[in-house]
Amino acid sequence: MVWGHGMKTAPRLFLFALIMLAPLAGAEAEWRQLWNGKDLAGWDSYLAKPHASVRLPDEQRDAKGGHVGPVGVNRDPKNVFTIVTHEGEKVIRVSGEIFGTITTKESFSNYHLRLEMKWGEKKWPPRVQLKRDSGLMYHAEGPWGTVGPWLPSLELQIQETDMGDFWTVNSRALVRARQFDAKEFIYDPKAERKLFAMGMPGYTRRVLRSSDREKPHGEWNVIELVCIGDKAWHIVNGAVVLALENSERKDGDTWVPATAGRIQLQSEGAELFYRKVELRPVTKLPAEFARSAVKR
């Protein structure tokens, strides 16, 4: 297993994660809290090269006025990722001011992930005039900064009106999708499977979710992700909006199966809040989602 810059291989930690996610015979597995409700223990932060408008206490600028490099791992001088009290409860606040992620230290496979998120109000350059944006990235592995702020991974898009879209991030997968204009594809369980990829010329990186299930601005959304082997299902407020299979991730010049990895939550120019980040092991798609996920 390859870990990011500044980290060491941790076989015991990875084995512990797999043991924790092993199927429980004769009983439904309990939810495990990935966020402890008080701090970011168990997570690493990474912040990329900031926008020129961001001021840092020890910044270095190039001749054009831009920052010379990324802020780095577990260094957050602008408090992009903090724990705050919001509407009377502790939540994770992502300011969005600098692009980056918080990333689980552990890797996971064969799981059902569930979290709740809501948008804040602040937006930052270079996305002030664009939709509020973030993302849930899974099966993430590799050196920090491999793909800009991100690790090679698969992404469940968290963006205004686009929650549940699929983005490839140095990855590829098969999705049942139909083309509805010159450039865009949309998930359709009745369509033929097509390959979507980043890092392969001529292929599209993105698949739109089947329907907009996002709640009005200011309300909490329940985002769920089920990963079993090389398959994944994107679920927004109780509805399966996309499914994929044969997921692979690029490792150098080689494509490898993407069936396990770390979980990342993005900072991407918009303020948002997370709560109730939890995970349980699964061996099949939970029954409450199976009906909406089948090919019809």
N, C-alpha and C positions, 0 to 999 in steps of 0.2 A: 504494500500500500504506500502511495506517495503522499506525503503531507506537505503543507505549505512552507514557504520560507520562514526560517526561525523556529520550526517545530521539529520534533523527532518522531520517528515511527513508534507507535504505542500498541504493540500486539495485545497486551493484557487488557488495555482499555477497549480495544475493538472487540476482543473476545467477550468481555463483560457485556458490551452492548448487544452482541448477538445472543448471548445467553438470556439477557433480559427480554429479548424479543422472540424467544423460542415459543412455539405454540404451547398453550396450556391444555392438556388433555382433559376432556370432560367438562370444561367450564369456559365461559367467555373471559378473555383476558381483561384485566383492569387497566384503566388509563394511568399512564405515568406522566407526571408533570415535567416538561422540559424547561419550564421557567419557574423558579422557586417563589416568585411573588415579591421578592425584596431586593434582589440585585441581579447582575448578569454572570454569576458564577456558572461555569459550564459552557460558556460561550466565548468566542474570540471576536474581536472587532477588526475590521480592515477599512481604512479610508484611502481613497485614490487621490490622485493629483487634483487639488481644488480648482474651482473656477477662479478666474483672476479677481473677481469681486470679493472673495473671501480673504479676510485678514487673519493671519496666524501670529502668535507671540514671537516665534523665532524663524519667521519665514525667510526663504531665499527666492529671489526673482531672477528671471533671465533678462536678456537685453530688451525683449518685447513686453516686459511687465508681467509675464506669467510665472506661476510657481514652477520650480525646477523638478519636482518629483512628488511621489505619493506621500501622504502623511504616515501610512504604514500600519503595522499590526499592533493592536492593543495600545494605541495612542490616539486619544480623542480630545484635543485641546479645545474644540468648539462644542463639546457635549452634544454630539449628534445622536448618541444613544444613551438615554438616561431612564431612570425609574422616577416617575412622578405620581402625584395624587391627582386623579382626574375624575370629576363627578363623584368624589367620595371613595374611590378605590385606587389601589396601586396598579399602574399599567406601565408598559414599556412605551416610551415616547421616542419616535424617530423624527428628528427635526427636518431631515432632507437636505440640509445646507451643503453637505459634501457627499458625493456619490460613494457608496461603500456597502458593507454588510456587517451583520452579526451572524456568526456561524457556530453551530454546535461543535464542541470538541470531539464528540463521539460520531461514529458512522452508524447508519441504520439500514436495515433491509426488511422487506415483508412487513409493512406497517400501515396503520391508519392514523394519519396526523390530523389534528383539528385545532384551529385557533380562531380567535375573533379579532376583527380589525375595524377601525373607523377612521375616516379622514379628519385631519385637523384643518386649519385655515391657511397656514403659511405656505408660500411657494418661493422657490429660489431660482436664480439663473443657473443654467440656460433654459429652464423650463417654466418660466413665469407665465408665459402666454399659452402653455400647452396643458393637456390634461394632467391631473394629479396621477403620479406613477409610483409604483413599487413592484415587488415581486417576491414570490416564494420559489427558491431554487433548491432542487433536490438531486440526490446522487452526485453531489459536488465533491470533486477531488482535484488535486494538482497544486502547483505553486501559486502563491498569492500574485494577483495582477496578471494572470495568464490571458484573460479576456477583458482588458481594462480593469474595472473594479471587481470582476467576478471570477469565480473558479469555473472550469469546464463542468457543465451541469445541464439539467433540464429545468425549464422554468414554467411555473404556473403564474401567469401574469396577474398582477393586482394593479389595475389601472381603471380610472373612472370610465364606466360603461363597457369596459373590456375584461372584466374579471373572469378568469378561467381560460383565457387564451393560452396557447402553447407557443413558447419560443425555444429554439435550439441555441445553446451556448457552447460552441465547440462540441456539438452533439448531433445526433440524428435519431429518427424514429419513424415508424409507419403509423399513419393516421387515416381513418376513413373520412375523406373530405371531398367536397365538390368545389369547383372554381365558380365564383359568382361575378368576377370582373377581371380586368386584364392582369391584375397582380395578386388578388386576394383569394384565399381558400377558407371555407367554413366547415367545421365538423358536422358530419352527417352520418349517423350509424348505418344508413342504407347505401352509402357510396362505396366505391372501391377503395382499397388501401393505396396510399401514395406515400412516397418517401419525402420527408422534410429534413433539411440539414443545413448546418452552418459549417463552412469549411469544404464544401463541395460545389464547384462552379456550376451554375445553371439550376440549382435547387433553391426553393423558397424556405425561409427560416421560420415562418410564422403560420399558425392555423388559428382562425377565430373560433371562439366558443359558439355553441349552437344557439344560445339565447342569452339575453341580458337579464341576470337574476339579482343584480345589485340593488340594495336598499337605498332610499333617499339619503342625500348627504347629511351627515351628522348622526346616522344610526349605525349600530354595530352589524357587521356582516360575519357570517360563519363560513370560513374557508376550510375545506377538507381535501385531503389528498390520500388516496389509497395506492400503494405500490406493492405489487406482488411479482417477483421475478423481474422480467423485462417489460412488464405492463404497468400502466398507471391510469388512474381516473381522476379528473379534476371536478370538484364538487363545490358549488356555490349556493349557499342558503338552502341546502337540502337537495339540490338537483344536479345530476351528472351533466356537465356541459361539454365534456371532451374526454376521449379515451385514446390511448396510444399503446403501441406494442413494439417489440424488437428494438428497445432503446439501447443506444450505444454512445460512448463518450470518446473523444479523441485524446489519446495519450501520446504526445509528440506527433509522429506521423502515422500512428497506428490507431485503428478503431478497436475499442474493447467493450465488452458488455457493460452497460450501466444498470446495475441491479442493486447497488448499495452505495452509500456515501453520506456525506455530511448535509445538513440542512442550513440554508442561508435565508435571511430576511434582508431585503434591500433598503437602502436609503438612496432615493433617486429624484431629488428636487422638490419633494412635497412632504409636509408634516403629516404623520399618521400615528395611530396608537394601536398596540397589540395587548391582548389579555388572554388568559386561559389557553396557553400553548401546551398541548398534551398529545400523547401518542400511545398506541397500544399495538401489540402484534396481531397479525391476521394471516390466514392462509387462503382466504377467498374473499371476494367482494361482499361486504355486508349486505344482508337481504334487503335492507331499506333502499339500497341504491341499485340493486341488480336489475329491477324491472325497467328503469329508465336508461340503463346502459346497454341493453341488448340490441342487436341488429333487427330492424323492423322493415 
